[in-house]
Each structure stands twice: as structure tokens, then as C-alpha cells.
Amino acid sequence: MAITHLLSTNITPSLFTSQLKHSPFLLLKPKRTLICPKRPTIRAQSKNNDSADGPDRLISAITYFYPFFDGIQYGKYVITQFAPIQTLIQPLVPAIRVFKSFPLNGLLIFFTLYFVVVRNNNFSRYVRFNTMQAIVLDVLLIFPDLLERSFNPKDGLGLDLMMSFDSTVFLFLLVSLVYGSSCCLLGQLPRLPIVAEAADRQVL
């Protein structure tokens, strides 16, 4: 009966509007949807660009020959005893002779590499870092040189110790040359023990 009465009631627009005005649902304010802005993605970038192209790799590889040529005299015992090392060194003999032909060649190359390459921001950091590693490695040769000048035994245990020390210095220079040059030619960044941190402090 109530449903029949409801269906028979004429619903006018004014009546519908008046009912909507007094509807309690209209008193509720719609909730606002908060859309959080996306946070910008921060990607860590290397402070120093250590990438290298072909010329940078070649220049960096060549710099490691400088300390090796300067310390070749420490291999006088190893080179004479091991034929494979003689075969490895043989192609470098002409360049070594040119390097040793003038006593100040080492000093001139030192200043050239330091002021023309390391202190020149026109070169990439890759080249300057590897050059600085080669320079630091050469500077360390001062210590075995001073030891030989102050302690030069002719025979006995002292001579054996000096032979072992010289051979160790030479092998370290040889390994540094092979490792450093190979990494540079492959575009990798070699970090030599002892000298890498010193090179980092000099190359900004």
C-alpha cells in the first residue's frame, strides 16, 4: 500500500530539488585525494671522469715505460739469469739506450710529464692520474739508489741480500709496467700499490 502510494505520488522537479537541499549527504565535504609528487631520482655520478678514449689510453700506457727505463739497472742480475726476461726486454733495448744516453734525460722527462701533463687540465684525469702514478713510482727509486750508494758489498751475505733487493725492485717495476700499460690499453684504470693514493692526492 505504501509502495503504491509512493509510485502514485507526483515527483515534481521543485520537490526533488528541495529534498536535495536538505539532504544530510550534501553536508559532507568530499574528500580530496592527495597526489604525492614523484620524487626526482638522484643518480650518483662520479666526481672525476676516469673514462678514456684511444689516444688517452695510448698516452697513459706509454708513461709507465718512464720508471721502468729509469730503473732498468736493478735488473742486471735477473736479466742475465733468466732467458725469458731477456727475450722480453730485447725489443726495448734501443729505447733504453736513448734514455740512458744523456744523464739528464730522466730529470727532463720528469719535469715534462709533471708540468705539461699532470698540471694541464686539458688532459683528461685518466691521463693525468696514470702519468702521476708513473712519476711517483720513479720518485720511489731514490730509496734503492741511496741504499746502493751507502751499502755496496762485494761478496758474502751482503752481496746476496743486495742482489735479492735489486731483483725485487726490478720485478716490481716490470710488473707495474705490464699491469699498468695493459690496463690502460684496455681502457681500465690501474691502481698500483703504494703509489695510487699519492697520485690521487696530486690529481684533482
C-alpha positions in Angstrom: 0.0 0.0 0.0 2.8 2.3 0.9 4.7 1.4 -2.3 1.6 2.1 -4.3 1.2 5.5 -2.7 4.9 6.2 -3.4 4.6 5.3 -7.0 1.5 7.3 -7.4 3.0 10.4 -5.9 3.9 13.1 -8.5 7.5 14.0 -8.1 8.0 17.4 -9.4 11.4 19.0 -10.1 10.9 21.6 -7.3 10.1 18.9 -4.8 13.2 16.9 -5.8 15.3 20.0 -5.6 14.0 20.9 -2.2 14.7 17.5 -0.9 18.3 17.6 -2.2 18.9 20.9 -0.5 18.1 19.4 2.9 19.8 16.1 2.3 22.4 15.4 5.0 24.7 13.8 2.5 25.3 17.2 0.9 26.7 18.5 4.2 29.7 16.1 3.9 32.5 17.6 2.0 34.1 15.3 -0.5 37.5 14.0 0.5 40.3 15.4 -1.5 42.7 12.9 -3.0 46.3 13.9 -2.2 48.6 13.0 -5.0 52.2 13.0 -3.8 54.5 14.3 -6.4 57.2 11.9 -7.6 60.5 12.5 -6.0 63.2 13.2 -8.5 65.6 10.3 -8.9 69.1 11.2 -7.9 71.8 9.2 -9.7 75.2 9.2 -8.2 77.7 10.5 -10.7 81.4 10.1 -10.5 83.1 13.3 -9.4 86.0 12.6 -11.6 85.7 11.3 -15.1 88.0 8.3 -15.5 86.8 7.3 -18.9 89.4 7.2 -21.7 89.4 7.2 -25.5 92.0 5.7 -27.7 94.7 8.5 -27.5 94.3 8.8 -23.7 94.8 5.0 -23.4 97.9 5.1 -25.5 99.5 8.1 -23.7 98.8 6.6 -20.3 100.3 3.2 -21.4 103.5 4.9 -22.6 104.1 6.8 -19.3 104.7 3.5 -17.4 107.9 3.0 -19.5 109.5 6.0 -17.8 110.1 4.5 -14.4 111.0 1.1 -16.0 113.7 2.7 -18.2 115.0 4.7 -15.2 115.3 1.6 -13.0 116.5 -0.9 -15.6 119.9 -1.2 -13.9 118.2 -3.0 -11.0 117.6 -5.9 -13.3 121.2 -6.7 -14.0 121.1 -9.9 -12.0 117.6 -11.1 -13.1 118.1 -10.3 -16.8 121.4 -12.3 -17.0 120.0 -15.3 -15.2 116.6 -15.7 -16.9 116.4 -16.0 -20.7 112.6 -15.3 -21.0 113.1 -11.9 -19.4 116.0 -11.2 -21.8 113.6 -12.0 -24.7 111.0 -9.7 -23.2 113.4 -6.8 -22.7 115.3 -7.2 -26.0 112.8 -5.1 -28.1 113.2 -2.2 -25.6 117.0 -2.1 -25.8 117.2 0.7 -28.4 114.7 2.9 -26.4 116.6 2.2 -23.2 119.9 3.2 -24.8 118.4 6.5 -26.0 117.0 7.1 -22.5 120.4 6.4 -20.8 122.4 8.3 -23.5 122.2 11.6 -21.6 122.4 11.8 -17.8 119.7 14.5 -17.5 117.1 12.7 -19.7 115.3 11.3 -16.7 115.1 14.7 -15.0 113.9 16.4 -18.2 111.2 13.7 -18.7 110.1 14.1 -15.0 109.5 17.9 -15.3 107.9 17.4 -18.7 105.4 14.9 -17.5 104.6 16.7 -14.3 104.2 20.3 -15.6 103.0 19.5 -19.2 100.7 16.6 -18.4 99.8 16.3 -14.8 99.2 20.0 -14.2 97.5 20.5 -17.5 93.7 20.3 -17.2 93.4 20.0 -21.0 94.4 16.3 -20.5 91.7 14.0 -19.1 92.0 12.9 -15.5 92.7 9.4 -16.7 95.9 10.5 -18.4 97.0 12.8 -15.6 96.4 10.1 -12.9 98.3 7.4 -14.8 101.1 9.9 -15.5 101.3 10.8 -11.8 101.5 7.1 -10.9 104.5 6.7 -13.2 106.1 9.8 -11.7 105.6 8.6 -8.1 106.9 5.2 -9.0 110.1 6.8 -10.4 110.5 9.0 -7.3 110.5 5.9 -5.1 113.6 4.7 -7.0 115.5 7.3 -4.9 115.5 4.9 -1.9 117.1 1.9 -3.5 119.6 4.2 -5.2 120.6 5.7 -1.8 120.9 2.2 -0.3 123.2 1.0 -3.1 125.4 4.1 -2.7 125.7 3.7 1.1 125.8 -0.1 1.2 127.7 -1.8 -1.7 129.0 -5.2 -0.6 131.4 -7.1 -2.9 130.8 -10.6 -1.7 129.2 -12.8 1.0 125.8 -12.4 2.6 125.7 -8.7 1.9 126.0 -9.2 -1.8 123.3 -11.9 -1.8 121.0 -9.5 0.1 121.7 -6.7 -2.3 121.1 -9.0 -5.3 117.8 -10.0 -3.9 116.8 -6.4 -3.2 117.8 -5.2 -6.6 115.9 -8.1 -8.3 112.8 -7.3 -6.2 112.9 -3.7 -7.3 113.3 -4.6 -10.9 110.5 -7.2 -10.8 108.2 -4.7 -9.2 109.0 -2.2 -12.0 108.4 -4.9 -14.6 105.1 -6.0 -13.1 104.0 -2.3 -12.8 104.9 -1.8 -16.5 103.0 -4.8 -17.7 100.0 -4.3 -15.5 99.7 -0.5 -15.9 100.2 -0.5 -19.7 97.8 -3.4 -20.2 95.1 -1.9 -18.2 95.4 1.4 -20.0 95.3 -0.2 -23.4 92.1 -2.0 -22.3 90.6 1.2 -21.0 90.7 0.2 -17.4 92.2 2.3 -14.5 95.2 0.6 -12.9 95.9 1.3 -9.3 99.4 0.4 -8.3 100.1 -0.4 -4.6 101.9 2.2 -2.6 101.7 4.9 -5.4 98.0 5.1 -6.2 96.9 7.1 -3.1 99.8 9.5 -3.6 98.8 10.0 -7.3 95.1 10.6 -6.2 96.2 13.5 -3.9 98.1 15.2 -6.7 95.5 14.9 -9.4 92.3 16.9 -8.6 
